[in-house]
Amino acid sequence: MNANKSDVAQIFAQNLKKHRKRIGLTQKQLSERLEISQKHLSFIETGVQFASASLIDKICKELNISCGDLFASEKDVNIKEVNMICAMMQNIVMPRFLALESKLQEIEKSLNSNKQ
């Protein structure tokens, strides 16, 4: 799969919009469920911005789809490769990201309590 960043963003955007509409949600409804602004979701659905790893995880849960469903293009001959990459992201990257996010929240709490 040889795709540049722009291609991946557009594929992701198209798939996100398709799956959101498939379950009958508006951008407003999905953005509320994801706890982001409707404008941010609109930017993601048009390929202007890209979703963070944690937001991708939330999107998959809300739309009841796999990560591969968001990144696979109709040109992909090997959907197994897409699913393998997504599984690696979910199993390796996400736990590390969430651990880092948790640690940063602890540090922020500590800093805020020291200010008082």
Secondary structure, DSSP 8 states (H G I E B T S, - for coil): ----HHHHHHHHHHHHHHHHHHTT--HHHHHHHHTS-HHHHHHHHTTSS---HHHHHHHHHHHT--HHHHH--TT-S-HHHHHHHHHHIIIIIHHHHHHHHHHHHHHHHHHHHHH-
